[in-house]
Amino acid sequence: MMGRRVARIIIAQVRFTGLLLHYCYLRLRYIQLHIEYYLLKAAGATLVEAVKIEYWIKSMSKEDRVIFATCVAVSIYILALIMLIRM
């Protein structure tokens, strides 16, 4: 009799632990899906802004485009130089 009671308690504890682990996994998965959702929203917003900037650049005159490209190139070179100095 005592052996069966102990076996039932152990089985109940194992089931409870399994359910608890499954619940923790589902909560972590839920958080992961929320993070992915907000990253996708941010990527979509970034893509929309990139398209707006592309059309804005296309509407510029040739001289303005050259000046804009020069500013961007100089900014990139400065960032690369700063990274080289920090290494």
N, CA, C and O atoms as a GROMACS GRO file, in nm:
protein
  348
    1MET      N    1   0.082  -0.119   0.000
    1MET     CA    2   0.000   0.000   0.000
    1MET      C    3   0.086   0.125   0.000
    1MET      O    4   0.063   0.218  -0.077
    2MET      N    5   0.185   0.126   0.088
    2MET     CA    6   0.270   0.244   0.102
    2MET      C    7   0.348   0.269  -0.027
    2MET      O    8   0.372   0.384  -0.064
    3GLY      N    9   0.388   0.163  -0.094
    3GLY     CA   10   0.464   0.175  -0.218
    3GLY      C   11   0.383   0.241  -0.327
    3GLY      O   12   0.436   0.322  -0.405
    4ARG      N   13   0.253   0.208  -0.334
    4ARG     CA   14   0.168   0.268  -0.436
    4ARG      C   15   0.148   0.417  -0.411
    4ARG      O   16   0.147   0.497  -0.504
    5ARG      N   17   0.132   0.452  -0.286
    5ARG     CA   18   0.112   0.592  -0.252
    5ARG      C   19   0.237   0.674  -0.290
    5ARG      O   20   0.226   0.782  -0.346
    6VAL      N   21   0.353   0.621  -0.259
    6VAL     CA   22   0.479   0.689  -0.292
    6VAL      C   23   0.494   0.699  -0.445
    6VAL      O   24   0.538   0.802  -0.496
    7ALA      N   25   0.457   0.594  -0.516
    7ALA     CA   26   0.466   0.595  -0.662
    7ALA      C   27   0.372   0.701  -0.720
    7ALA      O   28   0.410   0.773  -0.812
    8ARG      N   29   0.251   0.711  -0.666
    8ARG     CA   30   0.156   0.813  -0.714
    8ARG      C   31   0.210   0.953  -0.688
    8ARG      O   32   0.197   1.041  -0.774
    9ILE      N   33   0.269   0.974  -0.572
    9ILE     CA   34   0.324   1.106  -0.539
    9ILE      C   35   0.438   1.140  -0.635
    9ILE      O   36   0.447   1.253  -0.684
   10ILE      N   37   0.523   1.043  -0.661
   10ILE     CA   38   0.636   1.067  -0.752
   10ILE      C   39   0.585   1.096  -0.893
   10ILE      O   40   0.635   1.187  -0.959
   11ILE      N   41   0.486   1.019  -0.939
   11ILE     CA   42   0.430   1.041  -1.073
   11ILE      C   43   0.365   1.179  -1.080
   11ILE      O   44   0.380   1.249  -1.180
   12ALA      N   45   0.294   1.219  -0.976
   12ALA     CA   46   0.231   1.351  -0.974
   12ALA      C   47   0.336   1.462  -0.978
   12ALA      O   48   0.319   1.562  -1.046
   13GLN      N   49   0.445   1.443  -0.905
   13GLN     CA   50   0.552   1.542  -0.904
   13GLN      C   51   0.619   1.552  -1.042
   13GLN      O   52   0.651   1.661  -1.088
   14VAL      N   53   0.639   1.440  -1.107
   14VAL     CA   54   0.700   1.439  -1.240
   14VAL      C   55   0.608   1.510  -1.340
   14VAL      O   56   0.654   1.589  -1.422
   15ARG      N   57   0.479   1.480  -1.333
   15ARG     CA   58   0.382   1.548  -1.422
   15ARG      C   59   0.382   1.698  -1.397
   15ARG      O   60   0.384   1.778  -1.491
   16PHE      N   61   0.380   1.736  -1.271
   16PHE     CA   62   0.378   1.878  -1.236
   16PHE      C   63   0.505   1.948  -1.287
   16PHE      O   64   0.499   2.058  -1.343
   17THR      N   65   0.619   1.884  -1.269
   17THR     CA   66   0.745   1.940  -1.317
   17THR      C   67   0.745   1.952  -1.470
   17THR      O   68   0.791   2.051  -1.525
   18GLY      N   69   0.693   1.851  -1.537
   18GLY     CA   70   0.682   1.856  -1.682
   18GLY      C   71   0.593   1.969  -1.729
   18GLY      O   72   0.628   2.041  -1.823
   19LEU      N   73   0.478   1.986  -1.663
   19LEU     CA   74   0.388   2.096  -1.698
   19LEU      C   75   0.452   2.231  -1.671
   19LEU      O   76   0.436   2.325  -1.750
   20LEU      N   77   0.525   2.242  -1.562
   20LEU     CA   78   0.593   2.366  -1.528
   20LEU      C   79   0.700   2.400  -1.632
   20LEU      O   80   0.712   2.514  -1.675
   21LEU      N   81   0.778   2.300  -1.673
   21LEU     CA   82   0.879   2.322  -1.776
   21LEU      C   83   0.816   2.360  -1.909
   21LEU      O   84   0.866   2.448  -1.979
   22HIS      N   85   0.706   2.296  -1.944
   22HIS     CA   86   0.635   2.327  -2.068
   22HIS      C   87   0.581   2.470  -2.063
   22HIS      O   88   0.588   2.542  -2.163
   23TYR      N   89   0.529   2.512  -1.950
   23TYR     CA   90   0.479   2.648  -1.933
   23TYR      C   91   0.592   2.750  -1.950
   23TYR      O   92   0.576   2.852  -2.017
   24CYS      N   93   0.707   2.721  -1.888
   24CYS     CA   94   0.823   2.812  -1.901
   24CYS      C   95   0.868   2.821  -2.047
   24CYS      O   96   0.901   2.930  -2.094
   25TYR      N   97   0.870   2.708  -2.117
   25TYR     CA   98   0.907   2.709  -2.259
   25TYR      C   99   0.810   2.794  -2.340
   25TYR      O  100   0.852   2.873  -2.424
   26LEU      N  101   0.680   2.778  -2.314
   26LEU     CA  102   0.581   2.855  -2.389
   26LEU      C  103   0.592   3.004  -2.361
   26LEU      O  104   0.574   3.086  -2.451
   27ARG      N  105   0.621   3.042  -2.237
   27ARG     CA  106   0.639   3.184  -2.204
   27ARG      C  107   0.760   3.242  -2.276
   27ARG      O  108   0.754   3.353  -2.328
   28LEU      N  109   0.871   3.166  -2.278
   28LEU     CA  110   0.990   3.213  -2.349
   28LEU      C  111   0.964   3.225  -2.499
   28LEU      O  112   1.010   3.319  -2.564
   29ARG      N  113   0.891   3.130  -2.554
   29ARG     CA  114   0.857   3.135  -2.696
   29ARG      C  115   0.768   3.256  -2.726
   29ARG      O  116   0.784   3.320  -2.830
   30TYR      N  117   0.676   3.286  -2.636
   30TYR     CA  118   0.586   3.401  -2.649
   30TYR      C  119   0.668   3.531  -2.653
   30TYR      O  120   0.643   3.618  -2.736
   31ILE      N  121   0.764   3.542  -2.565
   31ILE     CA  122   0.850   3.661  -2.562
   31ILE      C  123   0.932   3.669  -2.690
   31ILE      O  124   0.948   3.778  -2.747
   32GLN      N  125   0.984   3.556  -2.737
   32GLN     CA  126   1.062   3.554  -2.860
   32GLN      C  127   0.977   3.599  -2.979
   32GLN      O  128   1.025   3.674  -3.064
   33LEU      N  129   0.853   3.554  -2.985
   33LEU     CA  130   0.766   3.595  -3.095
   33LEU      C  131   0.734   3.744  -3.089
   33LEU      O  132   0.724   3.809  -3.193
   34HIS      N  133   0.718   3.798  -2.969
   34HIS     CA  134   0.696   3.942  -2.957
   34HIS      C  135   0.817   4.020  -3.007
   34HIS      O  136   0.801   4.120  -3.077
   35ILE      N  137   0.936   3.975  -2.973
   35ILE     CA  138   1.058   4.042  -3.018
   35ILE      C  139   1.067   4.037  -3.171
   35ILE      O  140   1.099   4.138  -3.234
   36GLU      N  141   1.041   3.921  -3.230
   36GLU     CA  142   1.045   3.909  -3.375
   36GLU      C  143   0.941   3.998  -3.441
   36GLU      O  144   0.968   4.059  -3.545
   37TYR      N  145   0.823   4.008  -3.382
   37TYR     CA  146   0.717   4.092  -3.437
   37TYR      C  147   0.760   4.238  -3.440
   37TYR      O  148   0.743   4.306  -3.542
   38TYR      N  149   0.814   4.286  -3.330
   38TYR     CA  150   0.855   4.427  -3.327
   38TYR      C  151   0.976   4.453  -3.415
   38TYR      O  152   0.989   4.563  -3.470
   39LEU      N  153   1.065   4.356  -3.430
   39LEU     CA  154   1.177   4.372  -3.524
   39LEU      C  155   1.127   4.380  -3.668
   39LEU      O  156   1.179   4.458  -3.747
   40LEU      N  157   1.027   4.299  -3.701
   40LEU     CA  158   0.969   4.304  -3.835
   40LEU      C  159   0.900   4.438  -3.860
   40LEU      O  160   0.909   4.494  -3.969
   41LYS      N  161   0.832   4.490  -3.758
   41LYS     CA  162   0.770   4.621  -3.773
   41LYS      C  163   0.875   4.729  -3.795
   41LYS      O  164   0.857   4.817  -3.879
   42ALA      N  165   0.985   4.722  -3.722
   42ALA     CA  166   1.092   4.820  -3.738
   42ALA      C  167   1.157   4.808  -3.875
   42ALA      O  168   1.189   4.909  -3.938
   43ALA      N  169   1.175   4.685  -3.923
   43ALA     CA  170   1.234   4.666  -4.056
   43ALA      C  171   1.141   4.721  -4.164
   43ALA      O  172   1.188   4.780  -4.260
   44GLY      N  173   1.011   4.701  -4.148
   44GLY     CA  174   0.916   4.756  -4.246
   44GLY      C  175   0.917   4.907  -4.248
   44GLY      O  176   0.913   4.969  -4.355
   45ALA      N  177   0.922   4.968  -4.130
   45ALA     CA  178   0.928   5.114  -4.123
   45ALA      C  179   1.056   5.166  -4.185
   45ALA      O  180   1.056   5.269  -4.253
   46THR      N  181   1.166   5.096  -4.162
   46THR     CA  182   1.294   5.135  -4.221
   46THR      C  183   1.289   5.126  -4.373
   46THR      O  184   1.343   5.212  -4.443
   47LEU      N  185   1.226   5.021  -4.423
   47LEU     CA  186   1.214   5.005  -4.568
   47LEU      C  187   1.131   5.117  -4.629
   47LEU      O  188   1.166   5.168  -4.735
   48VAL      N  189   1.023   5.154  -4.564
   48VAL     CA  190   0.940   5.264  -4.613
   48VAL      C  191   1.020   5.394  -4.617
   48VAL      O  192   1.012   5.469  -4.714
   49GLU      N  193   1.096   5.419  -4.512
   49GLU     CA  194   1.179   5.540  -4.508
   49GLU      C  195   1.286   5.537  -4.616
   49GLU      O  196   1.317   5.640  -4.676
   50ALA      N  197   1.343   5.420  -4.641
   50ALA     CA  198   1.445   5.408  -4.746
   50ALA      C  199   1.386   5.441  -4.883
   50ALA      O  200   1.451   5.506  -4.965
   51VAL      N  201   1.264   5.396  -4.908
   51VAL     CA  202   1.198   5.426  -5.036
   51VAL      C  203   1.171   5.575  -5.047
   51VAL      O  204   1.188   5.633  -5.154
   52LYS      N  205   1.129   5.638  -4.937
   52LYS     CA  206   1.106   5.782  -4.939
   52LYS      C  207   1.235   5.857  -4.970
   52LYS      O  208   1.235   5.951  -5.049
   53ILE      N  209   1.345   5.815  -4.907
   53ILE     CA  210   1.473   5.881  -4.931
   53ILE      C  211   1.518   5.860  -5.075
   53ILE      O  212   1.573   5.951  -5.137
   54GLU      N  213   1.494   5.739  -5.129
   54GLU     CA  214   1.532   5.713  -5.268
   54GLU      C  215   1.459   5.807  -5.364
   54GLU      O  216   1.521   5.864  -5.453
   55TYR      N  217   1.329   5.822  -5.345
   55TYR     CA  218   1.255   5.912  -5.433
   55TYR      C  219   1.294   6.058  -5.411
   55TYR      O  220   1.291   6.138  -5.505
   56TRP      N  221   1.330   6.093  -5.288
   56TRP     CA  222   1.376   6.229  -5.261
   56TRP      C  223   1.508   6.256  -5.334
   56TRP      O  224   1.527   6.364  -5.389
   57ILE      N  225   1.599   6.157  -5.333
   57ILE     CA  226   1.727   6.173  -5.402
   57ILE      C  227   1.705   6.182  -5.553
   57ILE      O  228   1.771   6.260  -5.620
   58LYS      N  229   1.613   6.102  -5.606
   58LYS     CA  230   1.585   6.106  -5.750
   58LYS      C  231   1.528   6.240  -5.793
   58LYS      O  232   1.546   6.282  -5.907
   59SER      N  233   1.459   6.308  -5.702
   59SER     CA  234   1.400   6.437  -5.738
   59SER      C  235   1.501   6.552  -5.729
   59SER      O  236   1.470   6.665  -5.769
   60MET      N  237   1.620   6.525  -5.678
   60MET     CA  238   1.722   6.629  -5.665
   60MET      C  239   1.789   6.655  -5.800
   60MET      O  240   1.787   6.570  -5.889
   61SER      N  241   1.849   6.773  -5.813
   61SER     CA  242   1.926   6.802  -5.934
   61SER      C  243   2.057   6.724  -5.930
   61SER      O  244   2.095   6.669  -5.826
   62LYS      N  245   2.126   6.722  -6.044
   62LYS     CA  246   2.250   6.645  -6.053
   62LYS      C  247   2.355   6.699  -5.957
   62LYS      O  248   2.427   6.622  -5.893
   63GLU      N  249   2.366   6.830  -5.946
   63GLU     CA  250   2.465   6.890  -5.857
   63GLU      C  251   2.434   6.857  -5.711
   63GLU      O  252   2.524   6.826  -5.632
   64ASP      N  253   2.306   6.864  -5.676
   64ASP     CA  254   2.266   6.831  -5.539
   64ASP      C  255   2.295   6.684  -5.506
   64ASP      O  256   2.334   6.652  -5.394
   65ARG      N  257   2.276   6.597  -5.603
   65ARG     CA  258   2.306   6.456  -5.582
   65ARG      C  259   2.456   6.433  -5.559
   65ARG      O  260   2.495   6.352  -5.474
   66VAL      N  261   2.538   6.504  -5.635
   66VAL     CA  262   2.683   6.491  -5.617
   66VAL      C  263   2.723   6.540  -5.478
   66VAL      O  264   2.804   6.476  -5.411
   67ILE      N  265   2.668   6.651  -5.435
   67ILE     CA  266   2.698   6.704  -5.302
   67ILE      C  267   2.651   6.606  -5.194
   67ILE      O  268   2.724   6.581  -5.098
   68PHE      N  269   2.532   6.551  -5.210
   68PHE     CA  270   2.478   6.455  -5.114
   68PHE      C  271   2.566   6.330  -5.107
   68PHE      O  272   2.598   6.283  -4.998
   69ALA      N  273   2.606   6.276  -5.224
   69ALA     CA  274   2.691   6.158  -5.227
   69ALA      C  275   2.826   6.186  -5.162
   69ALA      O  276   2.882   6.100  -5.093
   70THR      N  277   2.879   6.306  -5.184
   70THR     CA  278   3.006   6.342  -5.123
   70THR      C  279   2.993   6.346  -4.971
   70THR      O  280   3.080   6.297  -4.900
   71CYS      N  281   2.886   6.405  -4.921
   71CYS     CA  282   2.864   6.412  -4.776
   71CYS      C  283   2.853   6.272  -4.715
   71CYS      O  284   2.909   6.246  -4.609
   72VAL      N  285   2.782   6.184  -4.781
   72VAL     CA  286   2.766   6.047  -4.732
   72VAL      C  287   2.900   5.975  -4.734
   72VAL      O  288   2.936   5.907  -4.638
   73ALA      N  289   2.975   5.989  -4.843
   73ALA     CA  290   3.104   5.922  -4.854
   73ALA      C  291   3.201   5.972  -4.747
   73ALA      O  292   3.271   5.892  -4.685
   74VAL      N  293   3.205   6.102  -4.725
   74VAL     CA  294   3.294   6.158  -4.623
   74VAL      C  295   3.253   6.106  -4.485
   74VAL      O  296   3.340   6.074  -4.404
   75SER      N  297   3.124   6.099  -4.458
   75SER     CA  298   3.078   6.048  -4.328
   75SER      C  299   3.122   5.903  -4.308
   75SER      O  300   3.166   5.865  -4.200
   76ILE      N  301   3.111   5.823  -4.412
   76ILE     CA  302   3.152   5.682  -4.402
   76ILE      C  303   3.302   5.672  -4.380
   76ILE      O  304   3.347   5.592  -4.298
   77TYR      N  305   3.380   5.752  -4.452
   77TYR     CA  306   3.525   5.749  -4.434
   77TYR      C  307   3.564   5.793  -4.294
   77TYR      O  308   3.656   5.736  -4.235
   78ILE      N  309   3.498   5.892  -4.240
   78ILE     CA  310   3.528   5.938  -4.104
   78ILE      C  311   3.496   5.828  -4.002
   78ILE      O  312   3.574   5.804  -3.910
   79LEU      N  313   3.381   5.761  -4.019
   79LEU     CA  314   3.347   5.650  -3.929
   79LEU      C  315   3.449   5.537  -3.938
   79LEU      O  316   3.486   5.478  -3.836
   80ALA      N  317   3.493   5.506  -4.060
   80ALA     CA  318   3.594   5.401  -4.077
   80ALA      C  319   3.725   5.442  -4.010
   80ALA      O  320   3.790   5.359  -3.947
   81LEU      N  321   3.763   5.567  -4.024
   81LEU     CA  322   3.886   5.615  -3.960
   81LEU      C  323   3.876   5.608  -3.809
   81LEU      O  324   3.971   5.566  -3.742
   82ILE      N  325   3.762   5.647  -3.755
   82ILE     CA  326   3.742   5.639  -3.610
   82ILE      C  327   3.751   5.494  -3.562
   82ILE      O  328   3.810   5.467  -3.457
   83MET      N  329   3.693   5.403  -3.638
   83MET     CA  330   3.699   5.262  -3.597
   83MET      C  331   3.842   5.210  -3.604
   83MET      O  332   3.883   5.131  -3.518
   84LEU      N  333   3.918   5.253  -3.704
   84LEU     CA  334   4.058   5.209  -3.712
   84LEU      C  335   4.140   5.265  -3.596
   84LEU      O  336   4.227   5.196  -3.542
   85ILE      N  337   4.113   5.389  -3.559
   85ILE     CA  338   4.187   5.450  -3.449
   85ILE      C  339   4.154   5.379  -3.317
   85ILE      O  340   4.244   5.358  -3.235
   86ARG      N  341   4.029   5.341  -3.296
   86ARG     CA  342   3.990   5.274  -3.171
   86ARG      C  343   4.044   5.133  -3.159
   86ARG      O  344   4.059   5.082  -3.048
   87MET      N  345   4.075   5.070  -3.273
   87MET     CA  346   4.130   4.935  -3.266
   87MET      C  347   4.271   4.946  -3.222
   87MET      O  348   4.340   4.844  -3.209
   0.00000   0.00000   0.00000
